Amino acid sequence: MRMFLVEHAKVVMKVICPHCREKSTISSSNRISTCVIELYCQCENELCDAGFVMTLAHKHDTRPPKSQIDNVVAELVRRMSSEEKREVMKLLSVIT
């Protein structure tokens, strides 16, 4: 299944029938949670004509959002002693 999602816009998605591998149409959907949607589909192949439900779900991040990274770094720095902060600043000055 190839999918492209845009918040507050029409979802453009190609769904393939799991039975005959032909193109299917999404007739409706049911949002289970912010990360899970049930897609009610109908196969367009007249010889198959299967109706089925597929689940679209967020599985995991391959790269966390920048805001999450920034928050983790800020919290780590906040917990450092003054000496640890000076040491990090020395290391950063060598890198830049």
C-alpha positions as CSV (number, residue, x, y, z in Angstrom):
1,M,0.0,0.0,0.0
2,R,1.5,3.4,-1.0
3,M,0.1,6.3,0.9
4,F,0.4,10.1,1.2
5,L,-1.3,11.8,4.1
6,V,-2.0,15.4,4.6
7,E,-3.7,16.8,7.7
8,H,-7.1,18.4,7.0
9,A,-7.0,17.5,3.3
10,K,-8.2,14.6,1.2
11,V,-6.0,11.5,1.6
12,V,-4.5,10.2,-1.7
13,M,-3.8,6.5,-1.4
14,K,-3.5,3.5,-3.6
15,V,-5.0,0.4,-2.1
16,I,-4.5,-3.1,-3.6
17,C,-7.0,-5.9,-3.0
18,P,-5.4,-8.6,-0.8
19,H,-7.3,-11.3,-2.8
20,C,-6.8,-10.5,-6.5
21,R,-4.1,-7.8,-6.2
22,E,-6.2,-5.3,-8.3
23,K,-7.0,-1.7,-7.6
24,S,-9.5,-1.0,-4.8
25,T,-11.5,2.0,-3.7
26,I,-11.8,3.4,-0.2
27,S,-15.5,3.8,0.4
28,S,-15.2,5.1,4.0
29,S,-13.0,5.2,7.0
30,N,-13.2,5.1,10.8
31,R,-10.6,6.9,13.0
32,I,-9.8,4.6,15.9
33,S,-7.2,7.0,17.4
34,T,-4.9,9.7,16.3
35,C,-2.5,7.1,14.8
36,V,-4.9,4.4,13.7
37,I,-7.6,4.5,10.9
38,E,-9.7,1.6,9.6
39,L,-10.2,1.9,5.8
40,Y,-13.4,0.2,4.3
41,C,-12.4,-0.8,0.8
42,Q,-14.1,-2.3,-2.3
43,C,-12.2,-4.2,-5.0
44,E,-12.8,-2.7,-8.5
45,N,-12.2,-6.0,-10.2
46,E,-15.8,-7.2,-11.1
47,L,-14.7,-10.9,-11.0
48,C,-13.4,-10.4,-7.4
49,D,-15.7,-7.7,-5.9
50,A,-14.3,-8.2,-2.4
51,G,-15.1,-5.8,0.4
52,F,-12.5,-5.6,3.1
53,V,-11.1,-3.5,5.9
54,M,-7.5,-2.4,6.1
55,T,-5.8,-0.7,9.0
56,L,-3.7,2.4,8.5
57,A,-1.4,3.0,11.5
58,H,1.7,4.9,12.5
59,K,4.2,2.2,13.5
60,H,7.3,4.1,14.6
61,D,9.4,7.1,13.8
62,T,12.5,6.7,11.7
63,R,13.6,10.2,12.8
64,P,12.0,11.9,15.9
65,P,10.5,15.3,15.5
66,K,13.0,18.2,16.0
67,S,10.9,19.5,18.9
68,Q,11.4,16.2,20.7
69,I,15.2,16.3,20.1
70,D,15.4,19.9,21.3
71,N,13.5,19.1,24.4
72,V,15.7,16.1,25.3
73,V,18.9,18.2,24.7
74,A,17.5,21.1,26.8
75,E,16.6,18.8,29.7
76,L,20.1,17.1,29.6
77,V,21.8,20.5,29.6
78,R,19.6,21.7,32.5
79,R,20.6,18.7,34.6
80,M,24.4,19.2,34.0
81,S,26.6,20.8,36.6
82,S,28.4,24.0,35.7
83,E,31.6,22.1,35.2
84,E,29.9,19.6,32.8
85,K,28.4,22.6,30.9
86,R,31.9,24.2,30.5
87,E,33.3,20.8,29.3
88,V,30.6,20.5,26.7
89,M,31.2,24.1,25.5
90,K,34.9,23.3,25.1
91,L,34.0,20.2,23.0
92,L,31.6,22.2,20.9
93,S,34.2,25.0,20.2
94,V,36.5,22.3,18.8
95,I,33.8,21.0,16.5
96,T,32.6,24.4,15.1
